[in-house]
Amino acid sequence: MRIAVIDDSAARAAVIEEGLREAGLTDLHIFLERHGLAAKLEACSPDVVLLNLENPSRDMLEETFALSRALARPIAMFVDQSDENAIAEAVDAGISAYVVDGLRKERIKPVLDLAVRRFQAFNRLQTELAEARSQLAERKIVDEAKLILMKKRGITEPEAYKLLRTHAMQSNRRIADIAQAIVTAENLLGGAL
């Protein structure tokens, strides 16, 4: 597992590095300055990012949250102090683990594991949501096409669906694709199908 560690302090970064090495993780990339960080992270392509911010300013948090959205990787963030708004913004930005006043080398590996698991769970939910939305959109198009066929041909809903299914099988296409073609043709011809 390739891990990027971001910390402005070499001493704190050393604590993180020691904790990771003791946990058997050796593919580490330590970044002590934030200038050009996005390009550096893209170049090293980490599996996980551990970020330690002593007292993050609002600008630093916003930059980190933008980075989180762009990276699409698990990010564990250690901060010395926080408030409710910062925590809420971190969660909304996709920070996988947000740890306040908890930087100790023995805690780093468990926090890393938590960040990875939460990121994977969030990604699974996002994928399931996208699939559900896609299925719902396809269902809507199929229903719309059935209504068009029922109206134009004077047939029942089961007959309209059977017609869609038969044409899809004959043309080796998906029912949703056939339905989309019918809806598009109807819209283009303005109901003169």
DANORKA-V171245 format. One record per pair of residues at least 6 apart in sequence whose C-alpha atoms are under 8 Angstrom apart, sorted by sequence separation. I is the first residue (numbers start at 1). GAP is how many residues later the second one is. D is the distance in whole Angstrom. If there is no record, write none. Layout:
I,GAP,D
I,GAP,D
This chain:
7,6,6
20,6,7
31,6,8
149,6,7
150,6,6
168,6,6
186,6,7
6,7,7
68,7,7
150,7,6
168,7,5
186,7,6
5,8,7
90,8,7
185,8,8
147,10,8
150,10,6
165,10,6
168,10,6
5,11,8
17,11,8
87,11,7
146,11,6
149,11,6
164,11,6
167,11,8
5,12,8
147,13,8
97,14,7
146,14,5
164,14,7
29,15,8
97,15,8
146,15,6
164,15,7
13,17,7
97,17,7
77,18,7
82,18,7
96,18,8
97,18,5
146,18,8
13,19,8
75,19,8
76,19,6
79,19,8
81,19,6
96,19,5
75,20,5
76,20,6
77,20,6
78,20,6
79,20,6
80,20,6
81,20,6
96,20,7
74,21,7
75,21,5
76,21,4
77,21,5
78,21,5
79,21,5
80,21,4
97,21,8
10,22,6
74,22,6
75,22,7
76,22,6
77,22,6
78,22,6
79,22,6
80,22,8
96,22,6
5,23,7
7,23,8
8,23,8
9,23,6
56,23,7
76,23,8
78,23,7
79,23,8
96,23,6
1,24,7
2,24,8
3,24,6
4,24,6
5,24,6
6,24,6
7,24,6
8,24,5
49,24,7
51,24,7
53,24,7
54,24,8
55,24,7
65,24,8
69,24,6
78,24,7
2,25,5
3,25,5
4,25,5
5,25,5
6,25,5
7,25,5
8,25,6
48,25,6
49,25,6
50,25,6
51,25,6
52,25,6
53,25,6
54,25,5
55,25,6
61,25,8
65,25,7
68,25,6
69,25,7
78,25,7
1,26,6
2,26,6
3,26,6
4,26,6
5,26,6
6,26,6
7,26,7
8,26,7
47,26,6
48,26,5
49,26,5
50,26,5
51,26,5
52,26,5
53,26,5
54,26,5
55,26,6
68,26,6
2,27,8
4,27,7
6,27,8
46,27,8
47,27,7
48,27,6
49,27,6
50,27,6
51,27,6
52,27,6
53,27,7
54,27,8
66,27,7
68,27,7
6,28,8
48,28,8
50,28,8
65,28,5
38,29,7
42,29,8
65,29,8
65,30,7
142,33,7
146,33,8
142,34,6
145,34,5
148,34,8
76,35,7
141,35,7
144,35,8
145,35,7
148,35,8
76,36,7
4,37,7
139,37,8
142,37,5
145,37,6
138,38,6
141,38,6
142,38,7
145,38,6
148,38,8
13,39,8
76,39,6
141,39,6
144,39,7
4,40,8
12,40,8
75,40,6
74,41,6
75,41,8
152,41,7
4,42,6
74,42,5
141,42,7
2,43,8
3,43,5
4,43,8
6,43,8
2,44,5
3,44,6
4,44,6
5,44,6
6,44,6
7,44,6
8,44,8
74,44,8
1,45,8
2,45,5
3,45,5
4,45,5
5,45,5
6,45,5
7,45,5
8,45,8
74,45,5
1,46,6
2,46,7
3,46,6
4,46,6
5,46,6
6,46,6
7,46,7
73,46,7
1,47,8
3,47,7
5,47,8
50,62,8
48,64,8
48,68,7
19,85,8
20,85,8
19,86,4
23,86,7
16,87,8
18,87,7
19,87,6
16,88,8
19,88,8
20,88,7
15,89,7
16,89,6
19,89,6
20,89,6
15,90,6
19,90,7
16,92,7
